[in-house]
Amino acid sequence: MRQTQEAPFPWRKYIHPRFWPTWIGLAILRLLSLLPYSSQLRLGKRVGRVAQKVLKKRAHIARTNIRLCFPQKTSAEQEQLLSDHFEAAGMGIFESTLSWWGSNEQLKDLVTIEGIEHLQQAKAEGKGVVLITGHFCTLELAGHMLSLHNLMGAMYRPMKNPLMDQIILRARKRRLTPVFERGDIRTMTRSLRKGEAVFYAYDQNYGLDHAQFVPFFGIPAATITTTSRFATMGKALVIPYFPKRMPDGHYVIHVHPPLANFPSGDEFQDTVRINALLEQAIIAAPEQYFWVHRRFKTRPAGYDPVY
């Protein structure tokens, strides 16, 4: 992994009282990160249960998404999945702090990567890789672990809270390079052509800019279709990977082989294919997907809003 010298933290920008609640929250998380990891996950479950009761809007969004994507489940099963999801999201807070502040040795003890040879083979052949995944609660942790095996860059979307954005961005830059904003296609293409891997979670609703309505669990969802274009411009392979938290508190990251005959020349069908893989990964651990996002915010003409 390429090492870069970290710039001093710009403390003066974040001493205003409006940042104090964020600082307090970060201090609490930093202290809690010193607990045994199993204790952190148990605490995360409790945090998730509280969040489900307090964050009513997010609970409504998640409930709606689950109802739409799993209509075959009974109402009781959907509510159980909702509760399981908030517990998983609560654990995801501590999984993220492990990624920010934990040691590489600790991560290696917790994570097993299946299929890492696909990424290693691409590296040996000097081929760039678009590493695509979905927004799972374990997203930060999985990205960190993969970065230990291959030089990786990442596309990111700035957060509304500038202090949290600074903390997370700096944590990512310690292990990922380059880190660039969504839309910086030039940097992404340059990295891919140099034979590097770029992490790219494509599955959230960003409107219809460079997107089409692609089925997601049978529902038309505004989905970025530029994965095919990235592969073409960067002369790169596309390798999906999906993380999963196991019942014993360990993690498995499944790295797929490079997608054959990709891109096909049809961005829509390419994205249908990727979505099908994502759906399979979600079905394997449905509570671990990020259901609190308004995945179906943008609707086709003639479709009613769902949230």
N, C-alpha and C positions, 0 to 999 in steps of 0.2 A: 504494500500500500504506500502510495506516495506521501511523503511527509512535508508539510508546509508549516512555516512559522506563523503562529497565531498572533494576530494584532492585539494590543492591549484592549481590555474591555472599556468602552466609552461610558464610564460611570456617570459623568456629569450630565449626560443626556437623560438619565433615568432616576434622578434624585427628587423630582417633583412629587408632591404628595399623591398625585393621581396614580402613581406607580406603586405606592406603599402596599396596597392590598396584594398586588402581584408578588412583590418582594417577600411579604409574609408567607404567602402560599408556597413560594419556591423554597423558603427557609424550612418550612414544615416538611415539604417533600424531601428536601436534602437530608434532614434528620431521620425521617422514616426510612430512607434508602439504606440506612445503617443497620436496620433490623435484618434478621435472617430472611432470606427471600421467600420462604414458605409463609412466614408471618405477613410479609408485604402482600402476598396474593390473597390471604384470608381477609386482611384489612381492605383490600381492593374490592372484594365481593361486598363487604358491608357498605363501602362508599357507593358502590353501584346501586344497592337497594335504596339508599337514601336519595340518590340522584333521581331514581325513577319516580319517587314521590314528589320531589321538589321541582324537577325540570319537566313540568307538565306538557309544555309545548313539544319538547324533544320526545317525550314518551308517546305523544299523539302521533308524531311523524313516524317513529319506529313501529308503532302498532299498525298504522296504515300500510307501511311498506310490507310488513310481515303478512298482513291480511291479503294484500294484492299478490304477493309472490308465493304464498302457501295457502291457496284457497281450499286445498284438500284437507287441511288441518281443521279440527274442531275449534270452536272459540276458546275452550279451555286449553287446548294445545298451543294455540297462538299466544295466549296470555302467559303460558309457561315459558315459551320461547322468548317473549318480551322480557320477562324477569331474568332469564338466563343471559340474555344479551346485555342487560344493564350490569349484571355481575361481571360479565366478560369485559365490558367497557371500563368498569372500575379497576379490574386487574390490569387493563391496558395502560392505565396511568402509571402504574409501578413498573410495567414492562418498558414503558418509554423512558422512565428515569433510570432504569438499569442500562438502557442503551446510551443515555447521556453521560452517566457518572460511573457505571460499572466497568470492571476490568475485562479485557479480552479473554483472560483465562477463565473468569467466571462464566462468560458467555459460552465458551467452548465446552464447558462442563454441562451446560443446560440444553444445547442445541445440536441436533443431528441434521445433516444436509444429505438428502437423497438425490442423486443425479448431478452432483457437483462436477462430475467428469465432462458433462456437456459444456459447461462454462470453461473448464480447463482446456478442453479440446479447441474451442473457439479462440482462446487466448494463444495457444500453441501455434495455431494457423494464422495468427495476426488479424483475425476478423473482429470487427466491432459487433457489439451485441446490444439490442434493445431488450432490456429486462422488464417485462411487463407483469403487473400484478394488480390486485384489487385492494380496496381500502378495508383491511382487516384490523382488528384491535391490536394485533401483534406487528403492525407494519414497520414501526421504527426498529424494533428488535431484529426482525428478519433482515432488513436492509443493512444494519450494522454487521450482522453475522456474515452475510455474503461478501461484504466489503473486505473482510479479512482474507478472502481467498482470491480476490480479483480487483484490479483497479476499477473503481466505479465512480461515475458521476451521477448527478441526480437533478431532476427538474422539480421545482417546488413552487408553491403558491404562498406569497407572503401572508402572514396572519394580521388580523385587525389590531391586536394588542402588540405595539412595537417592541415592548420589553420581552414578551414571550417569543416574538419572532426572532429577536436578537439571540436569546438563549438557545433556541432550537437550531437556528441557522449555524451558530458557532459550533454546537455539538455535532451537527452533520458535517461541517467542513473539516472537523478533526479526522474523519474517516472517509469522506467522499470528496472527490475532486474531478472535474469542477462541479460546483453547485450553482445552478442558474435558474432564473425565473421562467415560469411557464410562458412560452412564446418566443424564447430566445433560441430560435431554430439554428442560427448560425453556429453558436457554441456547441449545441448538441451534434450537429452534422460534423463539425470539425473533430470532436471527440471520437465519434464512431469511425470516421475514416482513419484515425490514428490507431484503430484496433482496440479501443477502450469499450467498456460496458457502461450503459446509461440506464439507471433505474427510472421507471416511468409507470405511475399508477394512473390509469386512463379512465376510470370507471365512474367518476362523479359528474354531476350535471353542471356544465359550464355554459348552458345556453346552446344556440345553434351555430355558433362560430366554429367552422371546421368540424361540424357534427351532423349526424343524421339520426333519424329515429330508427333505432335498431332494437329488436326484441330482447328483453331482459326478463326472464321467467315468463315469456309470452306477452309482455306488455311493452308497447313502443316507448323507448327511453332515449332521450337525447344523449348521444354517445359520440365522443371524439373518434373520428375515423382516420386520424393522421398517422397511426402506427405504420400503415403500409407505406406512406410517404417518407416517414423517417427511415425505414429500412432501405428504401430506394435511394434517397439522397445520401445516406451514410454508408451505402453498400454493406449493410449489416445484416446479421442474423436476428431473428426474433425468438427469444426464449422466455416462455412464461414460467413463473414460479409462484407458489402459494404456501404460506405458513399455516401451521396448525398447532395450537396448544393441546398437549396431551393431558389426560386426567391426573397424571402423577406430577404435573408442574414442569415437565420438560417440553421441548418443542421439536417439531419436525418441519423442515422446509423441503418441499418437493419441487425440484427443478426439472422441468420438462425438456425433452429433446428440442432442438431448433425446429420451428414449424417448417414443414416441407412445402414446396411450391408457394412460398410466401415472400413477397406479395403476389397476388394472383392477377392483378390488374383491375380488380373490382374491390374498391375500398369497403363498400357495404358488406359484401359477402365475407371479406377478410375479418371484419369486426364481428359479424355473426359468429364466425368460427371462434374468435377469442372469447366472446361472451359465453359460448357454450362451455368452454374450459373453466371460466370463472364460476359459472353456475354449478358445475360439478364440485369445485372446491368449496363453495358455500354450502352445498347440501351435505358435505362431509363434516362440517362444523358450523351449522347455521347461526348459532349464537355469537360466533366470533366475527361476523361481518358487521360493517359499520352502518347499522340500520337507521341511526338517528339523522342521517343525511337525507335531504329532500331529493331523492333520486328521480322522482317523477314530477319535479316542479315544472319543467317545460313540457307542454303537451301539444300533440298534433292538433291542427285545426279541426274543430268539431268535437273535441274531447273535453269533458268537464274537468275542472281542477279536482285534485284528490285530497289536498291537505286543508 
